[in-house]
Amino acid sequence: MATVSRVAPLEDNFPFDILSHLVPVTPFREYPNAIIDEHKGVWLSVKQYIPRHSASAASNADPVTIIAAGALGFAKEAYEPLFAEVLRSTQRSGVTIRSIWIADMFNVGESAEANRDNLGCDPAWIDHSRDLWSVISHFNQKMIKPIIGLGHSFGCNQLLCLSSWHPSLFHSFAFIEPGIDARYGRGITIPWAFQTLKQNDTYPTRQEAESSVVKLNNARTWDERVLARLKHYSVLRRSASGDWVQTTPKDQIAALVSRFNPGLIGLGPGGIKDVTHAQRELVPDSDPQAHNLGPFYRHELRLAWDMLPSMRPWVLYVNGGKSPFFGYPATREERARLTGTGVGGNGGIDLGAVKQIVIEDGEHSMVFDRNISIVADHVAGWLAAEQQRWINGPKTRRDTWLKMSGEEKRTVGSDFVAALASEMNKMKRVGKL
């Protein structure tokens, strides 16, 4: 069964009350070897941040619920300073936040600790999308619309994939340095996985373990609040030997960064045309248009890219002008151009449903570093506009519908019947019936 406990923040002036939940999710993963026993429970560590000005939140007719998803391998608590800055900025703009929710992926942080004895080593990014749906279903009485998705890096990818299954779940998104690309960036991901695996398995002191985490993430110049959390939550327990270990096993991070295709399946002149049925089962997500299928790949980048035209929620893209990841001008312009322009999409840039901001000196880590308050201000401004759009649009339409009688709600209505009759008459006149 799910559990809940209250957590003391690292600073006395932290503006949220924190509830920590451990929630069961489906044990069935995209790749079966992601876990050992598919009939044993899989758990997600979820934290709920409730603004301490909750009395004013109750008086606001439409406080927003934020569901956040973070970058690959980072403990969810590293985003607490961003949440605090967003709250500070929204208080100036008149937006009220009901709560912010964020979960560690099943093999990351406190979730990894909860699932430690059942972890395999073949995770799929979209496992987290499915798990978030389980979390949302579990807490549906608390996650009240409008729901805004706040993503960073590959967390944006996971939120978009969830939205593709349930287009009206999220009212809008704020995507920071989104991990959505048509290509797998070998120049970054392979060195990242390699350096990750060079880390020690254990450390004699906590300080050495913390230093390793900071060094791996090149985090020395980050906001002190972020560094405090990165250290505190990335090293949580001692092994039986008394050594210090990192809460997210290094092999899990490496496997998330790069999936292994040892047989180079799908490569060569014939591409996937030369792949047998048995080989296809080993690499079921081969991309016929991919430039790299082996020996390492991640199909989720391209999968989410292809979902961009059908994105229903309105979206704010916040990109870093100095980011080596997903912020190159050509990539971000094409991403924005594609977004929402297809079947079921939000209408795209021309309709005003897609907005893009570039923080010129921003890097991929700008939610953690000197730019954290600038990012938060942009997110808060977007929340203010999107809350008003919610009130003027979906909420007004819903309120009007709720005033109808029960019979009116359950039936198609006279306009529907009249329109059908009119179309039938037209078809009879032209001999279609």
C-alpha positions in Angstrom: 0.0 0.0 0.0 1.0 3.6 -0.6 2.7 5.4 2.3 3.0 9.1 3.2 5.2 11.0 5.6 6.1 14.6 6.3 9.6 15.8 5.4 11.5 18.6 7.1 13.0 21.0 4.5 16.7 21.7 4.4 16.0 25.4 5.2 13.6 26.8 7.8 12.4 29.4 5.4 11.6 27.0 2.6 8.1 28.1 1.4 6.5 24.7 1.1 5.3 21.9 3.3 6.6 18.6 1.9 4.9 15.3 1.9 6.8 12.2 0.8 4.7 9.4 -0.8 5.7 5.9 -1.8 3.3 4.8 -4.5 2.9 1.4 -6.3 3.0 1.5 -10.1 2.7 -1.2 -12.7 5.6 -3.7 -12.6 5.5 -4.1 -16.4 8.3 -2.2 -18.0 8.8 -1.5 -21.7 11.9 -3.7 -21.7 11.3 -6.8 -19.6 14.9 -6.9 -18.2 14.4 -3.5 -16.6 13.3 -5.4 -13.5 13.9 -8.9 -12.2 10.4 -9.9 -11.1 7.5 -8.6 -13.1 5.1 -9.9 -10.4 6.8 -8.1 -7.6 5.8 -4.5 -6.7 7.5 -1.5 -8.3 7.4 1.7 -6.3 7.8 5.4 -7.1 9.0 8.0 -4.6 6.8 11.0 -5.0 7.1 14.4 -3.3 4.2 16.8 -2.9 5.0 20.5 -2.3 2.2 22.5 -0.7 2.7 26.3 -0.5 2.6 27.4 3.1 0.1 30.1 2.2 -2.4 27.3 1.7 -5.3 29.5 3.1 -5.0 31.9 0.3 -4.8 29.0 -2.2 -8.1 27.8 -0.9 -9.7 31.2 -1.6 -8.5 31.2 -5.2 -11.0 29.6 -7.6 -8.4 28.1 -9.9 -5.0 27.4 -8.3 -2.8 25.5 -10.6 -1.4 22.0 -10.0 2.1 21.5 -11.3 3.5 18.1 -12.3 7.2 18.3 -12.8 9.7 15.9 -14.4 13.4 16.4 -14.2 16.6 15.6 -16.0 18.1 12.2 -16.4 19.6 10.8 -13.2 19.0 13.8 -10.9 17.3 13.4 -7.6 13.9 15.1 -7.7 14.9 17.3 -4.7 17.4 19.2 -6.8 14.5 21.1 -8.2 13.2 22.4 -4.9 15.0 25.8 -5.3 13.4 26.2 -8.7 10.0 25.5 -7.2 10.7 28.1 -4.5 11.7 30.7 -7.1 8.6 29.9 -9.2 6.4 30.3 -6.1 8.1 33.6 -5.3 7.5 35.0 -8.8 3.9 33.7 -9.0 3.0 35.5 -5.8 4.0 38.8 -7.4 1.8 38.0 -10.5 -1.2 36.9 -8.6 -1.1 33.2 -9.6 -1.8 30.7 -6.8 -0.2 27.2 -6.9 -2.2 24.4 -5.3 0.7 22.0 -5.2 3.8 20.8 -7.1 4.4 17.1 -7.6 7.6 15.4 -8.7 8.7 11.7 -8.7 12.0 10.0 -9.0 12.0 7.5 -12.0 11.8 3.9 -10.7 15.6 3.4 -10.9 16.7 6.9 -9.7 17.1 8.4 -6.3 14.7 7.3 -3.5 12.7 5.2 -6.0 15.9 3.3 -6.9 16.4 2.6 -3.2 12.8 1.3 -2.8 13.3 -1.0 -5.8 16.9 -1.9 -5.2 16.5 -5.6 -4.9 14.3 -5.8 -8.1 16.2 -3.6 -10.5 17.5 -5.0 -13.8 19.5 -2.7 -16.1 17.4 -2.0 -19.2 15.3 1.0 -18.5 13.1 2.9 -21.0 12.6 6.6 -20.6 8.8 6.2 -21.2 8.5 3.8 -18.3 8.3 7.1 -16.3 5.5 8.4 -18.5 3.4 5.4 -17.6 4.3 5.6 -14.0 3.3 9.2 -13.8 -0.1 8.2 -15.1 -0.3 5.7 -12.3 0.6 8.5 -9.8 -1.9 10.9 -11.3 -4.7 8.3 -11.1 -3.7 7.5 -7.5 -3.9 11.2 -6.5 -6.7 12.3 -8.8 -8.6 13.9 -5.8 -5.6 16.1 -5.1 -4.4 16.8 -8.6 -7.1 19.3 -9.6 -7.2 21.1 -13.0 -5.7 23.1 -14.4 -2.6 20.9 -14.5 0.6 22.4 -15.9 3.5 20.2 -16.8 6.9 21.6 -15.9 9.8 19.7 -17.5 13.5 19.9 -17.7 15.6 17.9 -20.3 14.4 14.4 -20.6 11.6 15.1 -18.2 10.0 17.1 -21.1 10.2 14.0 -23.2 8.4 12.0 -20.6 5.6 14.6 -20.1 5.1 14.9 -23.8 4.7 11.1 -24.2 2.2 11.0 -21.4 0.3 13.8 -23.0 0.2 12.0 -26.3 -1.9 9.3 -24.7 -4.1 11.7 -22.9 -4.1 15.0 -24.8 -6.4 17.0 -22.5 -4.7 16.0 -19.2 -2.3 18.9 -19.2 -3.6 22.4 -19.9 -0.1 23.5 -20.9 3.6 22.9 -20.6 6.7 24.8 -19.6 9.6 23.0 -21.1 13.1 24.0 -20.2 15.9 22.7 -22.5 13.6 19.9 -23.7 15.1 16.5 -24.5 13.2 16.2 -27.7 15.4 15.8 -30.8 15.4 14.1 -34.2 18.9 12.7 -33.5 20.7 10.8 -30.8 23.6 12.9 -29.7 26.5 10.5 -29.6 29.0 13.2 -28.9 27.5 13.9 -25.5 25.8 10.7 -24.5 28.6 8.2 -25.0 31.2 10.3 -23.0 28.6 10.9 -20.3 27.9 7.1 -19.9 31.6 6.4 -20.0 32.5 8.9 -17.3 29.6 7.7 -15.2 30.8 4.2 -15.1 34.3 5.3 -14.1 32.9 6.4 -10.8 33.6 4.3 -7.7 30.9 1.9 -6.4 31.6 2.9 -2.8 33.4 5.7 -1.0 35.0 5.6 2.5 33.4 8.9 3.5 30.3 10.8 2.7 32.3 13.8 1.6 34.1 11.8 -1.1 30.8 10.5 -2.4 29.3 13.9 -2.5 32.4 15.3 -4.2 32.1 12.6 -6.9 28.5 13.6 -7.6 29.4 17.3 -7.9 32.3 16.6 -10.2 30.4 14.3 -12.5 27.7 16.9 -13.0 30.2 19.8 -13.2 28.1 21.4 -10.5 30.6 23.4 -8.5 29.2 26.8 -9.6 25.6 25.9 -9.1 23.2 27.6 -6.7 24.2 26.7 -3.1 20.6 25.5 -2.4 20.8 23.1 -5.3 24.3 21.9 -4.3 23.0 21.2 -0.7 20.2 19.0 -2.1 22.4 17.3 -4.7 24.7 16.2 -1.9 22.1 15.4 0.6 19.8 13.3 -1.6 22.4 11.7 -3.9 24.1 9.9 -1.0 21.6 8.5 1.4 22.8 5.3 2.9 25.7 3.1 4.0 26.2 -0.3 2.6 26.7 -3.3 4.9 30.4 -2.7 4.8 30.0 0.8 6.1 31.1 2.5 2.9 29.1 5.3 1.4 27.2 4.7 -1.9 25.2 6.9 -4.3 21.4 6.4 -4.3 21.2 6.1 -8.0 23.4 3.2 -9.2 25.9 4.3 -11.8 24.9 1.5 -14.1 21.3 2.7 -14.1 22.4 6.2 -15.2 24.6 4.8 -18.0 21.8 2.5 -19.2 19.4 5.5 -19.3 21.9 7.6 -21.3 22.6 4.9 -23.9 20.9 1.6 -24.7 23.2 -1.1 -26.0 22.8 -2.6 -29.4 25.8 -5.0 -29.4 24.9 -6.8 -32.6 24.7 -3.5 -34.5 21.2 -4.6 -35.5 19.7 -2.5 -38.2 23.0 -1.1 -39.3 24.6 -1.6 -42.7 23.4 -1.0 -46.3 20.0 -2.7 -45.8 19.2 -1.0 -42.5 16.2 -2.6 -40.8 15.2 -4.3 -44.0 17.9 -6.9 -43.3 16.7 -7.4 -39.7 15.1 -10.8 -38.8 12.1 -11.1 -36.6 14.2 -12.4 -33.7 16.6 -9.5 -34.1 13.7 -7.0 -34.2 12.6 -8.3 -30.8 16.0 -7.4 -29.4 15.8 -3.9 -30.8 12.1 -3.4 -31.2 12.5 0.4 -31.5 14.8 0.5 -34.5 14.3 3.8 -36.4 14.6 3.4 -40.2 15.6 7.1 -40.4 18.1 7.1 -37.6 21.7 8.0 -38.2 22.9 5.9 -35.3 21.4 2.5 -34.3 24.5 1.1 -32.6 26.3 0.2 -30.7 24.4 2.7 -28.6 21.1 4.5 -29.2 18.0 6.0 -27.5 14.9 6.0 -29.6 12.8 8.1 -27.2 14.4 11.4 -28.5 13.1 10.8 -32.0 9.8 9.2 -30.8 8.9 12.4 -28.9 10.1 14.5 -31.9 7.6 12.8 -34.1 4.9 13.6 -31.5 5.5 17.3 -31.7 2.8 18.1 -34.4 0.1 16.5 -32.3 1.0 18.2 -29.0 -2.3 19.5 -27.6 -1.2 21.5 -24.6 0.1 25.0 -25.2 3.8 25.2 -24.5 6.5 27.5 -23.5 10.0 26.5 -24.6 12.9 28.0 -22.5 16.2 27.4 -24.2 19.8 28.1 -23.2 21.8 30.1 -25.7 25.0 28.3 -24.6 23.5 24.8 -24.2 25.4 22.0 -25.9 22.4 19.7 -25.6 19.1 20.6 -27.2 19.4 24.3 -27.6 21.1 24.7 -31.0 19.3 27.4 -33.0 18.4 25.1 -35.9 17.0 22.4 -33.6 15.0 24.8 -31.4 13.5 26.6 -34.3 12.5 23.4 -36.1 11.1 22.1 -32.8 8.9 25.1 -32.3 7.8 25.2 -35.9 6.6 21.6 -35.8 4.9 21.8 -32.4 1.1 21.6 -32.5 0.7 21.8 -36.3 -0.7 18.3 -36.9 -3.8 16.4 -36.2 -5.0 17.0 -32.7 -2.3 19.7 -32.1 -2.7 23.0 -30.4 -2.5 25.1 -33.6 1.2 26.0 -33.3 3.0 29.3 -33.3 0.6 31.0 -35.7 -2.3 30.5 -33.2 -0.1 31.7 -30.3 0.0 28.3 -28.7 3.7 27.9 -28.9 6.1 30.4 -27.3 9.9 30.3 -27.3 12.4 32.1 -25.1 16.2 32.0 -25.3 18.2 32.9 -22.3 21.4 33.9 -24.1 23.9 33.0 -21.4 21.8 30.0 -20.3 23.2 26.5 -20.3 21.5 23.1 -19.9 21.8 23.5 -16.2 20.1 26.9 -16.0 17.5 25.5 -13.6 20.3 24.9 -11.1 22.7 27.7 -11.6 22.9 31.5 -11.7 19.9 31.7 -14.1 17.5 29.9 -11.8 15.5 33.0 -10.9 15.4 34.1 -14.6 14.0 30.8 -15.6 11.5 30.9 -12.8 10.3 34.4 -13.8 9.6 33.1 -17.3 7.7 30.1 -16.0 5.7 32.2 -13.6 4.7 34.6 -16.4 3.6 31.7 -18.5 1.6 30.3 -15.6 -0.2 33.6 -15.2 -1.2 33.7 -18.9 -2.2 30.1 -18.9 -4.3 30.3 -15.7 -6.3 33.1 -17.3 -6.7 31.1 -20.5 -8.0 28.3 -18.4 -10.6 30.5 -16.8 -11.7 32.1 -20.0 -11.8 28.8 -22.0 -12.0 25.3 -20.5 -13.4 26.3 -17.2 -16.1 28.6 -18.6 -17.2 25.9 -21.1 -17.2 23.3 -18.3 -19.2 25.5 -15.9 -21.8 26.2 -18.7 -22.2 22.5 -19.3 -22.5 21.7 -15.6 -25.5 24.0 -15.4 -27.4 21.8 -17.8 -29.9 19.2 -16.6 -28.9 15.6 -16.1 -30.8 14.6 -19.2 -29.2 17.2 -21.3 -25.7 16.1 -20.2 -26.4 12.5 -21.1 -27.9 13.1 -24.6 -26.5 14.4 -27.8 -28.9 17.4 -28.0 -31.3 18.8 -30.5 -28.7 20.6 -32.5 -26.9 17.3 -33.1 -30.1 15.6 -34.3 -31.0 18.5 -36.5 -27.6 18.6 -38.1 -27.7 14.8 -38.8 -31.1 15.2 -40.4 -29.8 18.1 -42.6 -26.9 16.0 -43.8 -29.1 13.1 -44.6 -31.4 15.3 -46.7 -28.3 16.6 -48.6 -27.1 13.1 -49.3 -30.5 12.0 -50.6 -30.7 15.0 -53.0 -27.3 14.1 -54.6 -28.2 10.4 -54.7 -25.7 9.2 -52.1 -28.4 7.2 -50.3 
